[in-house]
Amino acid sequence: MAVSKDLPKDELYRIRHSLSHIMAQAILQLRPGTKLGFGPPIEDGFYYDFILSEPIQEADFKKIEKAMYKIINQDQVFEEENLSREDGLARLDEMGEPYKKEYAEELFETRDDMDSLRFFRNGPFLDMCEGPHVESTKKIPAKCFKIRRIAGAYWRGDERNVMMTRIYAWCFESNEVLKQRIAAFEEAQKRDHKKLGKELDLFSVSDDIGKGLPLWHPNGYVLREQLEKYMEELEFKGGYQRVATPHLAKTSLYKTTGHLPYYKDGMFPFMQMKETTDGGEEITEEYVLKPMNCPHHHLIFKSRPRSYRDLPIRLAEYGHCYRYEEAGALSGLLRVRGMCMNDAHIYCTEEQIKEEFLAVMNMHAELYATLGINDYHMRLSCWDPEDPKGKEKYVDNPEAWAKTEDLVRQAMVESGLPFTEVKGEAAFYGPKIDFQFRTVTGREETASTNQLDFAIPERMEFTYTDANDQEVHPYVIHRAPAGTHERFVAFLIEHFGGAFPTWLAPVQVQIVSVSDKFNDYARQIEQDLRSSYVRARLDDSNETMGKKIRNASKMKIPNVIVVGEQEQTDQTVTWRRYVDQQNQQTLPLDEFKAAIAEKIASRSLETA
């Protein structure tokens, strides 16, 4: 069946959702007795979770696909049926699906608007599902899907639950698009930050320390150090003051701010500590590793009286935070449990909000331009007043929500930067702008955020004195243009494919001598460059000159200089660039040093 590449997104969603049911039907045929989990459409295809009666290997993928094609060719119709609570739960018992029943029972207990269960049948396969689906299996484009991989996934995403087998599959508008996307994915895998992190000796994760707690190796530390240095410069120019705060605090602080109900499940376990008061009384205090920096900064603001003349006050910190992410969600540097966040909080009057918000947006733009990052978009995340759980998710102040959302919207329009608007994704204390990047594998991630907070100042009772000598709560802008070291460095590794520009590269210049006779001259150059804070390194190994050059190329070092008898006599170097390895030039040492210094000072995006 010929299908346009421009299928409506809702139609592609239906196709992916239908294929998840078809795959589940095929698995039940191949592995009788298998139990079902969930099987949703996702951004690039679909998956389904199973408790398999017999393991499945990659070698079985073709068999699964063949069984799916056979089902598709039967032109099975998707038929919907709605059953009452009693009949629906009885149906799940008849189907022998305990996990589906568990979820259904929870829905009835937690949702007041639930009075029935929806089922879809196609051929012999029946599943509890909200839909939607295509009319029949023959509406599915020819060869538009491919089984991708197998992974482990805890039931309901909770590591305390049983581990299921998740089977992922790609699905796109047509076979042609499918092939293009798979080819692009395979190419992107070469730039994957976990792969390059190992090859370039940037970071590692040790079981002896714990999942999601990366160790930064010397090469990787340079990347985060240079990123932090650049952000400090931007913040200094922007009028920020730097602070430092502890890695832990009493849980009572997060109760006061209101963070605890929203973040408790994502915090590390609380620590009970015996303390002695000044009066000699022994009490128990409860501490936790901090999941965010903002309450600490608020206490610095609150530590002394503030006047409207002091505002705006901008406090910045690369602060360490800890969040107990589910093990299944951890992924290299993209999703971790220990992170160093490019945090700052701006305390301002209502009249200053728009100007300050715009200044933060411009800082984002300058950072991204310097790094050559263009493939991103912005999302204004608002509250959803119609969300039945809205009072649990957000501060209940409709007037403040309307005002702050309008202020952020005005600032975005004035900035001229394109953005989309979504409901239901705001922070609990106010609207925010999320900067969305795409990873090399095509997955969308939030890289940084800019939030407007109208609630916490009142909860923490910090104020400033206005021009009428009245105590007023400030507004707070939470911003993190570079997000966390961990996630942002992951983006940079993939963005540059590990071939970093000279200013950012762990080793900026590798020096290779033709033979040991010229090592003294090479060491003189190394010392000279390092005295100018150039990260230069001499390869004085026993390898041949050719092997040394190949090793430097393998490590994607942007500049290699070769020295021999002629270079030593003339006080020159022969310069080879990673970006153009077929060409080299010989030039005076001083000229080379000046060229490198200029590339570093200007933070040039050129690889050399």
N, C-alpha and C positions, 0 to 999 in steps of 0.2 A: 504494500500500500504506500503510495507516494504521499509524503507529508511535508508541508512547508516548514522551513527552518524557523519561521516566525510564529510558532504556536503561542497563543495567549498563555501567560504564566499560570492562570488557573487551570487551563487544560493540561499543561505539563504536570502540574501538581496532581491532577486526577490520574494521569497515566502512571506517575511514580507510585502513587498510593495503591492503585490497582495491581501494579507489578509486585508490590510487597505481599499482597494476598496470594498472587500467583506463585511467588517463590515459596511462601509458607505451604501452599497446597502441594507443590513439588517435593518439598522436604518431608512432609507427612507421608507421601507416597514412597520416598526413598528410605525414610527412617521411621517406620510405624512406631507408635508409642511416644513420639516426641511431644513435649509440652510447649505451649506458646507463651511468649512474653508480649512485647510491643513491636509494631512494624510500621513506623511512620515514613512519609516522604522527607527527604532532607535536601539541602541546597544543590547537591550534584547527583542525586539519585534517591536511594532508599535503603533501608536495612530492616532486618527482622531479628528478634532475640528468641533463642530456643533453649530448652533443656533437652538435649539430643539423646535419643535412645542408643545411639552409636556415634562415635566421633566422625567429623567430616574434615577432610584434608583439602589442600589446594587442588590436588589431583582429581577431586570430585566435582570441581566447578563445571566442567563440560557436561557431566551427567545432569547436574541441576539445571543448567541452561537448556539442555535438550528436553528435559521434562517440562520446563516452562514453555518452550515453543509448542510442544504438543498440546498443552492446556490452552494456549492462545488460539491455536488452530481449531479448537473445538467450539469457538464462538460462544463461550459461556457468558450468560447475561448476569449482571450484578443486580440482585434484588434486595430491597430494603425491607426490614421488619422491625417494628417497635413493640416491645413487650413491657408489661408492668414489672414493678420491682420483684414481686413473688415469682412471676413466670420467667423473668429474665435470669434471676439467680438459679432457678430450677434448670433452665436451659444450659447454663454454664456447668452445672453439676452433670447433666446428661453428656455434655461435650467432654467432660473429664479435664477441665482447664482450671486448676486451683488458683493459679496466679491471676488469671483474668477475673475470677470470682472475688479474690481478695481485693483487687482494685475497685471492682464494682461496688462492693460493700462499703468501702471507704468513701466512694463518691456519694452514695446515698446518705451516709452519716454526716458528711461535711458540706454538702450543697443543698440548700433549701429548695432550689429550683429543679431538683432531680426527682422525677416521678416515673421514669421509664428507662429502658436500655434499648439501644439501637443495635441491630445486627445486619450484616450483609452476607448474602450467600451468592457464590458463583460456582456452578457445578456442584460437586459434593462438598466443597469447602465452605465452612460457616465461621464467621468471626464477629466478635463484639467490636463495633467500630462506629465512629461518627461520620465516616465518609469525608468527602465525596469520591465517587469512582466514575470511570467511563461507563457507557451504557453496556458494552460487551467487550470481551477480550479482543475481538477483531478490530476494535478501534485503536489498538496499540500499534504504533509505527513498527515497521519491519526492522529487526536487528538494532533496536535503539538502546539496548541495555547490555551490560556485561558484569558478571560477578567480579567483585574487586578484591575483597580480602576478608579474613576471619579475625575477630578480636574477642576478647573476654569483656563482659559487661555485667556489673552487679544488677540484680533485679531492682528496679526503681532507682538506680544510681546510688544505692546505699551499700557500702562495703560490708555492712553487717548481714546483708542478705545473700542469697545463693548466687553463685557466679553462673551466668548464662553464656551461650555462644552467640555472638552477634555476627551475622553475615551481611556485609555491605555490598552494594551493587551501584554501578554508574547507570544513569539514564538521562538521555538528552533528546532533542527534538527529532533527530534522524540518525541513521547510521553514519552519515558523513560527519555530522557534528560530534557524535560519540568518538569517532576515530581522532578527530582534531583535538578534542579535550583530553583524551588519554595520552596522545603524543605530547601535549603541552604539560600534562602532569608528570610524565616520565622525565621530561627535560627539567622541570621544576625540582624534581627529587635530587638532582645533582647540586642544587643550591640549598637544600634543606639545612637549617641551622644546626640540627643535631649531628648530621653527617659531617658538615664542615667544622663544627665545634671540636670533633674528635680529630679530624685530619689536620687542622691548624693548631691543635693543642690550646684551645681557648677555655674550656670548662669541662667539668665532669660532675657526676653525681655518685656518691658512695653510699652503699647500704649501711656502712658503719656509722654514717651521720644521719641518713634518713632520706626518704623520697621527697622530691620537691625542694631540696636544700642544696643548691649548686655550689660547687667549689670553683672559684675563679682562678685559673692558672695565670702566670705572668702575662702571656699574650692577651688573654681575655680581659685582664685587669686594665690593660692599656686602653681598651675600647671604652670601658665604663668610665675610666678616669678622664679621658679626653672629652667624652660626652658631658660629664659633670663640669669639667673646666669651662666648656663652651656655654653651658647653661648658667654658670655662675657669672660669666661675663655679660650675658644678655640680661640677667637679673640685676646686676650692679648698675648697668645703664638704665634699667627700668625703675630704679629707686627702691629695690628690695633690700632688706636687712636679713642677714643669715643668723639662724639660731640652731641649737642642738637640743634634743630631748631624749629621755630614757627609752629603753626598749620595752619597758613594762610599766604597768600602772595598776592601781586598785580597780576592781570591777565596778566599784561605786561611781567612778568617774563616767563610765559608759552607761550606767543607769541614769545618771543625771542628764547626759546629752541625749538620751533616747536611742543610742546606737544598739544597746544590748539586745532588745527584742529582735532586731533585724539581722544582727551579726553573730548572735550567740552560737548558732550551729556551725559557723565558720571559724570560730575561735579555737585556739589550743586550750586544753583542759585548764581549769582554774587551779591556782596554787594556794593552799591554806598555809598561812605563816603566823607563827606565834610572835606577838609583839608585847612590849611592856610600855605602858603609858608613862608620862612624866610623873604621875602620882604613884607609880609602882604597881598598877593594876595590870594583870596579864590578860590580853585580849587576842582574838584570832582575826587576822586581816586576810582578805582574799585578793590575790593579784592575778594578772593575766598578761601574756605577751601582747603588745599593742597591735590591733588590727588596722589602725589608721593613725595619722599624726594630728589631725585637726583638733581634738580636745586638748592636746598638749599645747598647741599654739594658742588656743583660746585662753588658756590659763596664763600664758605670758602676757597677752593683751590685758587680761583682768588683773594682773599683778600690781597695777598702780592706776590712779585716776587718769582718764583720757579726756581731751577736749576736742571739739570739732576742728580746732586749729591744727591738731595733730594728724587728722585724717587726710588722705588715706594712709594707713599703716600696712606695709607689705612685709610679711615674715616668710622666709624661705628656708627649706631644709631638704637635703637628701636623707630622708628618715627611713630607718629600717622598720618594716612591719611584718607581721606573721599572720597567716590565715590558713586554717586547716582545710585545704581543698581536698575533695574526694580523690582517692588514689587513682581512680580511672580517668579523672580529668587532667592529671598532671602530664605535662608534655615539654620536655627539655627546659628551655628558658621561657617559653610562652606561658606556661601555667605552672606556678611554683607555690611553695608554702612559706618561703622566706624571701622578701623582696625589699629593694631599696628604692624608695619612691621620690620622684622629682616634685615634691610638694611645696605649695605656698598658699598662704591665706591672706586675702586683702580685706581689710576692715574699712568700710567706707559709708558715707551717707547715701541716701536714696538718690540725691542729685548727682553723685559721682559714679553711680553704677554703670551707666552706659559708656562713659569715657574709659573707665577701668576695664570693663568687659572687652571693649574694642582693642585696648592696649594688649590684653592677653591674647586676643585672636591674632593680632599682628605679630606677637612673639611666636605663636605657633607657626605662622606663615614664614617668618624669617628662618626659624629652625629647619623647617621642612625644605625650604629653598636651598639652604646651605648644604643639606644632605642629598639634594637632587630627588626628593620624594614628591612625586606628583599624583600618584594613583591613590587618592584618598577622597573621602567625602564626609560631610558633616551632617549630624542628625540632632535636631532639637527634640529632646525627650521631655515630654510633659506628663502631668498626672492624668489620671482617667477618673473623672467624677462619677462615671457610671459603673465603675468596677465594684462588684458586690463586696469585695474584700478591701476596698479603698481605704477605709478607716484603719485597717490593720497595716496597710502598706505605706500610707502617707500621713503627714501631719494634717489634721482636720481643720483647715483654714481656707475655705474657698476664695475669700476675698484676697488673701495674700498670694494664693496660687495664680489667680487671674492677673494681679498686678505684676508679679515677678516674671511670669511667662511673657506678658506683653513687653516688659522692659528688655528681656533677652531677645525676643523676636525683633524689636526695633533695632537693637544693636546689630543683629545679624544682617538685617536688611541694609542698614547703613554701611556695614562693612563691605557689601558687594560680593561676599563669598556665598556660593550656592549651598543650600542646605535643604534637607527634607525634615518633616515634622511627624513625630509619632506619639501616640498616647500610651500611657501605662509603663513607661520606662524611666521616669524621673527618679532622682534620689528622694529619699523619704522626706527631706527637708527643703526641696526646691527643684526647679527645672535645671537642665544641664545641656551642654553641647558635647556630644561624643564625636571623636575623630576616628573614623572607621577605615582601617587598612585591609588590604587583601594580602594574605600570605602567598608564597610562591605555589602552594598547592591549591590556591583558589579559595581558601577559607577566609571568611571575614572576621576580623578581630578588632576590638576597641583598643587603640594605641594610647590615647590620652583623652582628657576630659576637662571641661570648664563648667563649674557649677555655681549657681546662685542660691545662697542659704538665707532664708528669712526666719528660721525657727530656732536654731541652736542658741543664738545670743540671748533670747528670752529664757530658754530652759536653763542656761548656765548663769543667767543673771549678770551679764557684763554689759556695760553701757559706756556712753561718752556724754559730756555736757555740751548741749547745743548752744547757739548764739543767744537763746533766751534763758540760759542758765537752767535748762531742764535736762533731766536724765533721759537719754534716748538709746534704744538698742540699735547698734550698727547693723548693716547688711554685711555678709561675708561672701567673698568669691573664693571658691576652692579651685585651684588650677594645677595642672601637672602636664605641661607641654611635652615632656619627654617620658611621660608615664613612669614605668619602673625601669631601672637598669636592665633587669632581666628580659622583660618583654621587648623593650626598645632595641636592645642589642641583638636580640633574635631577629627582629625586623631588619636591622642593618646588615647582619651577616647574610641574610637571604637577598636583600636589596642589592648589595654589592657582589654577591656570589663569593664572598671571602676575599675578593680583590679590592682592598680598601684604598681610598686615595691616600696620598703620602701623609697628610696631617693626622690621619686617623690610624694608619697602619701600625701594628705592634712593632715590627722592625721596618724602619723607614729606608735604611740603606744597608745592603749587604756588601761587604768588601771581600774580593777574591784576588789572591795573588797567584801569578803564573807559576811560581815555585817558592820554596821556603826562603830563597835568597832575597826575596823582596818583601818578606814579612815585616821587617822593621819599618819600611816605608808605609806598608798597609796599616801597621799599628799606630803610626804617627797620624795617619788620616783618621783612623777610628777615634783616637783621643781628641783630635782637633774638632771633629764633628760633634762628639759627645760634650765637649766643653761649650758648644753652642746649643746644647739641649736637643741635638738630633739623635734619634734612636738608631745608632749605627752599630753594626756587629761584624767582626772579622771571622770568617770561616777559616780556621787554621787546622782543619782536620787533615787526615792523610789521603783524602779522596783526590782524584784528578780534578783539574780545573773544570773540565766539561761536566763532571758529576756534581761539582759544587754549584755550578750555574743551574743545572737541572733541578737540584734540591731547592735552590732559592725560588725557582719558578713554581715548583710543586707547592711551596709554602706561600705562593702568591705575593712575594715581597716586591713592592713597586719599583725599587731602584737597585740595580746591581752595578758596582764599579769594579773593573778589572785593572790590576796594576802589574806591570812587568818592568823589564829593563828600560824600555823607551819612556814609559810613564815616569819612572823614578828619576831618570836623567832630566826630563823636561818639566818635572813637577806638574804632571797632568794626570788625568784618569780617563779610562774608557768606560763610557756610561751606556748601560743597557736598561731599557724600560720593560716592565712586565707587559704593558699595554701594546708594545711594538717590539717584540723580541727579535724580529728579523733585521732590525736596524740598530746600529750603535754609533756613537760619536766620541771622539777624543777631544777633550777640552781642558784648559788650565784648571787646576784644583780650585782656585779662588772663584772661578766662574761657576763651577759646579756647586760649590757651597752657597753662592749667592742665589742660584736658581732653586735649590732645595729650600733655602730659607724663605724665599718668596712664596713657594707653593704652600709651605707650612703656615706662614703668617696670614695668608689670604684664605686659608682653608679651601684651596682649590679642589674641585671635584676631579681634576685630571689625575690619572693614576700615577703620574710622575711629574 
